[in-house]
Amino acid sequence: MRIKVMKFGGTSVATPEGRLQSAMRVISAKEQGFRPVVVVSAIGRRGAPYATDTLLGLLRDIDANVHAEAREVDMLISCGEVLSAVIFAHTLKSLGHPAQAFQGGQAGIRTDGVYGNARIVAIKPGKLLASLDEGFIPVVSGFQGTFDTGPDFPGGELTTLGRGGSDTTASALGAGLDAFAVEIFTDVDGVKTADPDAVKHAPTLRKVTYDEVAEIAHLGAKVVHPRAAEIAMNSGIPLWVKNTFSDDEGTEIVSRDHFPGRRVTGVTHTGKLVYLQFDLSQADTAADRVFLESQIFETMAKYNVNLFMLDLSPSSIGFAVPRSQYPIVENVLDGLVLPMDDAPRRVYLIQIGRAASREVSTQAALLKSLGDLRRVPAALTEGCTMVSLVGHEYMQQPGLFLSVLSVLADSQIQVLQTSDSDYSLSVLITESESLRAVKLLHERFGLSEIR
């Protein structure tokens, strides 16, 4: 039984014409002898009536000052994918192909119970297999699953998988069904060497490794969710990125042993970032520094803040956060009090920015009597973005970093911070220079010639 999992993104199901074209791709796979299992995202993107952001806006419009519980938010935003699944299934029926719609939990997706950013822990695909055996095309709501809370609550709790979670749904179902392949359909031809908004005719990569596509996604490119690539890699399932609206062959995502050669894969850039550099010079012992570092990072993890450009030194730590998440960072860190338990008594107080906020000033006045008060100031750099060079087994090439810095320096683009990993080399620059930097690096490394 050759099962093919086919995932269609929001733009692919946003209009009747798009749904018809997507449905015809499913029917074509069926006629080629595959047994398709479809995964769908919510209809449309921001501003569309049933898009996730639109549904969230319904709560904000009631009262933006009243906190929405994560459990209720998951129940609300899961409706977009459910609606999409039912409509897509009905579209297939109208074309003479029986189909059944499933919520994530009905499809057997079990999660760890973390509302808003759950991880899949098991796939129980019995209902999907039964649906296939009965001649139906299963259409599954992406981005969601259920958490089994025990025998007294047989229905479980609905959870969502975080942004981009429909890709994860597709890969997880591919693994659970031992699928022949997983195909991710979107509105671009595949994985590009750069954002087409920055490099108009950026070519499509025909092969890219799981590691690279996960790195590209983490560094800003909205291609495939990193978790989806990880699941496909661990399961050894062929993963493709294709365009719903063209006949381009797309990009095949492969394992390292099928890597086509040493090269730079592409250039990515993130959205708006804010960079924070915490001065730990007041921490005069290694134990104090470790304590402060762990408390800061644990706090960021607790509130699901994405960190970029990590910089660790004996006297400071630094990282960038998305501008959209900076209000959370400021709210939880500015004025945070971190007391040390051992003698002599000392208390650390985090201050974001050069001038103390009202919260920091108030805390400082209250803490004076408790002992040695030490401030941990965080220098703030706003209006930043991160531009990254991505490549498999290439980032360790001698002189690569120098080449990147030289290209940017020759064009008077100031580099504020750098970082690297096994698969990428990143620079922090002002946001206004991001598109120019992408074009320069794309040209310098000959990415227009990649096929």
N, C-alpha and C positions, 0 to 999 in steps of 0.2 A: 504494500500500500504506500504509494509515493505521495506523502502529504507536503504541500507547499503552503507556508504561512505568508500571507500578503497583507502588509500594513499600509493604510492610506492616511496621510496627514490631513490637517484641517483644510488646506487649500484644495486638496483632491476631492473633498466631499462637500465643499462650500456651496456649490450651485447644482441645479439639476443636470446641467451639461457635464460638469465635473464628475458627478456621481455616475452618470451614464457611461462616461469614458472609463472610469475606474471599474465599474461593473463589467464592462466588456473585456477588460484585462483579466478579471477573475474567470469569466466564461471561457476565454481563450486558454487559460491554464487548465481548466477542466477538460476542454476538448483535446488538449495535448496529452491527456492521460493522468494528470495530477488530481489530487483531491484537495481543493483549496480550503484553507481556514483563514478567514478575513479578520483583521483587527482594524478598528477605526478610531480616529481622534474625534474631538468635538467639531461640530460644523463651523468652519470659518476661524478667523483670528480676531484680535482685539477690535471691538466695535460691532462685530456681528452679533445678532440677537442671542445666539446660544453658545457663544465662545466662553471659555473659562473666565476671562477677565470681565466679561459682561455680567456673568452670573455673580461674581464677587462684588461687582458694583451695586447689585441689588441690596446687599447688606450694608455697604458704606452709605448708600443713599438714605437708609432709615436713620442712622445716627453714627457718624464716623468716630465718635468718642466712646461708643460702647463696644467692648472687645467681643469678637465672635469666637466661640469655642471651636477648637480644631475639629472636634467630632462633627459638629453641625456644618462646618465649612466643607468637610469631605463629602457629607451627604448632598450638599448643594451642588458642588462643582462636578460631582460624578454624573449629574443629570445630563450634561452636554454630550458625553460619550454614549450614554444609554439611548438618548434621542437619536444620535447619529447611527447607532447600530440597528435600531428598529427601521429607520428610513432606508438605510442601505440594504437591509434584508428585503424590505418591500420592493425596492428597485429591482433586485435580482428576481423576485417572484414575478414582477411585471414583464420580465424578459423570458419567462418560461422556465426558470430554474429555482426549485424549492430552496428556501433558506430559513434559518432560525436565528433569532437574535439572543444573545446571552450577556448578562452582566458579568463582570470579572469573577465574582464569587461563584456564580452559576457555572462558569467555565472551569472552575477548579483552582483558581489562583488564591493561594493562602499566603498571608503576610505576617510580619512580626508585630503588627499592631501600633506602629508609630504613625499617628495621624499626620497627613500632609506630606510625609516623606518615607512611606513604608518600604521595606525591602521584601522581596518575594522569598519565602522559605520553602515552599513546596508547590508542586503542580499536581492536581488530581483530575486528569482530563477525561474521566469516564463518560460524562455527559456529551462531550465533544465527539468522542469516538462513536458513541451510540448514534449521535446525530448524523455523522458521516455514513455509518452503516445503513441508516434509514434513507439515504439518498439526499440529505440536505447539505447545503453549504452553511456552516456555522459562521456567524458574524458576531465577533466579541467586542464588547466595550473596552477600549484601552484604558490605561492609566489607573486601574482600580483592582482591588481584591478584597478579601475578607480575612478577619482575624478570628480564629476560633477561641472563644472565651471560656469554653468548658461545656459539659453535658447539659447544664441547666439553661444554656443559651444556644440552642442548636442553630440559630440563624447566623450567628457570628456578627462581628462589627465591620461595617464598610470602612475601608481605608483607601487612600490614594497614594500613588507612587512618586509624586513630585513631578515638576515640569519635565516634559519629554518622556513621561512614563509610558506612553503608548508604544514607543520603540522597545522599552524593556518588556512590556507585555508580549510583544511579538517574538522576541528572542526567547523568553522563558517558555512560551507555548511551543516554539520550535524545538527546544530541548526536551520538554515534557512529552511531545508527540513523536520524537525522533524524526523530525521533518527532513525532507530532502534538501530544502533551502528555506531561508527567510528573505523576503524581498521587502524593502522599505521604499514606498513610493512617495515622492514629494513633488515640488514644482521646479526643481533644477535637475540637470542631467546626471548628477552624481556628486562625488567629492571633488571639489575644485581646488586648484593650487592657491587660490585667494578668493576673497569675497568679490563677486562680480561688480558690486558697487564701487570697489576700490580699483579693480583691474577688469576693465570691461570685457575683454575676451580671454579671461583666465581659462586655461584648458581643463578638461575633466580628466582626472586620474583614472586609468583603467584598472589598476590594482593598488591597494594600499593595505598595510598590515592592521590587525586588530589593535595593536599597541598604538600605532600612529593615529588611527581614527579616534581612539579614546583620548589621546593627547590633544588632537585638533579640537574635539568637542569641549574638553575642559578649558581650553585656551580661547574659547569664544565663538568658534564656528558652529552654527546650528545645523549639524548634519545628522549624526546618529548619537543618541544618548550614550555616555560612557558605559553605563551599566549594561546596555544592550550589547555593546561590543564585547564586554567582559564575559557575559553569559554565552554568547555565540562562540567565543574563543575557547572557553572551558569545555564546551560541549562538542566542539569540532564541526559546527554547522556552517555551511556556506552562507554568507551574508552579502546581500546586494543592496545598493542604493540606486534607484531608477527614477525617471521622470514619468509621471502619469500622462503628461500631455505631449510626449515625443517618443519616437522609436529608437532613441539613443540607447546603446547597450548598457550604459550606466557604469558604476564602479563595483568591482568585486573586492570584498574585504577578506583577506587571506591570512594564514598563519605565517610566522617568520620564515619557515622553510620554503615557502612559495614566494618569498620576497624577490622582486624583479631586479634588484641591484642597489648599490649604494648611491644615494642621492639626497638632495633636499626635497622634501615632499611638498611643502607649501608654506605660505605666510598667513598667519591669522592675526586678528586684533579683537580685543574685548570692547565692551561698552565703556561707559564712564566709570572711573575708579577714584577712590580717595586713598591716599597713602598715609599711614601712621607710623612714626618712629618713636618708640618708647625708650626714654633715657633711664637706664638702670644703674647709673653710677653711684646713687645713694645706697644701693645694696652692696655692702662692703664684705659680704661673705658669699661663697659659692652656694651655700644652702638657701640664702635669701634670694639670690638670683633665680635659682631653680624653682623656688616657691612662687615668685612673681610670674615667671614665664608660664608655669603650669596653670596658675589661676586665670591668667589672661586667655590662654588658648582654650581652657576648659569652658570659660564663659562664652567664647565665640562658638564653640561646638554646641553648647546647650541651646543657643538661639539660632542654630543652623546658618551661621554667617559664612559665606564663601571667602576663603583667603587666597590671595595671590602674592607672588613676589616675596616669599618669606626670606627674611634676612636676620641671621643670628650672629651676635658677637658677644664678647665678654661683658661689654658695657651697654648693650642695647639690643632690642628686637624690633623688627619692622615688618609690616605686611600691608597689602592693599586690599580694600573691600569694595564691592560694587556700590556705586553712588546710591542706588535704591535701598541698600541695606545700611547705609551709614547712620540714619536716624536711630536704628536699633543699637548700633555700636556706641553711639554717643550716649544714648539713654542708659545703657547698662554699665559702661565703663567710666564715664566722666563722673567723678565723685565716689568711685568704688573704694571702699575701705578694706584693707587687707592687713589684719593684725597678725603678728608673729607670736607663737605660744611660748617660746623659750625666753629665758632672761639673757640680757636686760630687756625690759619691755620696749617694743618699738612697733609703730604702726605706719603702714604705707598707704598713701592716698594718691590715686590716679587723677591726673589733670590733663584733659585734651585741649590743645591750643596754648598759645603764649599767655593769654589772659585767663585768670581763674573765673569760671562760671559762678553763678549764685550758689549752685549746689556744692561746688568745691569749697567756696569761701565759708559756707555754713558748716560743712563737715569739719573744716580745719579749725574753726572756732570751738566746736563742740569737743574735738579730740585733743586739744592742748593739754588737758589735765591728765590724760591717760598715759603720757610718757613721751618718748622720742618720736615725733611726727616727721616722716620723710615723704616728700612728694616724688611722684613718678610722672614727670611731664611727657606728653606725647606731641611731637611736632606734627603738624597737619599740612599735607600738600593736596590741594583739590584740583579738579580739572585735568586728571591724568587718564591715560589709557595704556594698555600693554600690547606691544607688537611682538609676535613670536615667530621664530623660524623653526619649522618642524621637520624631522628627518629620522629615518631608521639607520642606526649604526653610522651616523655621519657627524653627530654633534661633537665627537671627540677629535675631529680632524684638526691638526695643528694650524693655527692662524685663523680659524673660522671666526672666533670672537673678535679678533682684531679687524677682520674684514668687515664685519657687521658695523662695528663702532666707527670705522673709517668712512664707510659709505654715508652714515648718518652725520658724522662730523663735517664731511665735505659739503653737505647740504645745509649746514647750520641747524641741525636738529639736536637739541640738547637731550642727553640721556640722564635721567634722574636716578635710576636704579637698574640693576641687572640681576638675572637669576638663570639657572640652567637645570636641566634634568637629563636623563639618558636619551630622551627623544626630542628635546626642545631647548632653545636658547631664547630668552625673553629680555626685552628692554622696556622700561617705564619711561614714557615721554608725555609731553602735553597733548591733550586730546585733539587740539586743532591741527596737529602734525600727523595724525594717525594714517590718513589715507595716503599722504605723500610718502610716509615711511614705508608703507606696504608696497607701493609702486616701485620705490627705489630698490628694496630688497628683492622683490619679484624679478626685476630686471637684472640686478647684479648676479643672481644665482641661476639665470637662464631658465626660469620656470615656464616661460611662454613656449619653450621647445619641448616640454614634457608631454608624452602621449601615453 
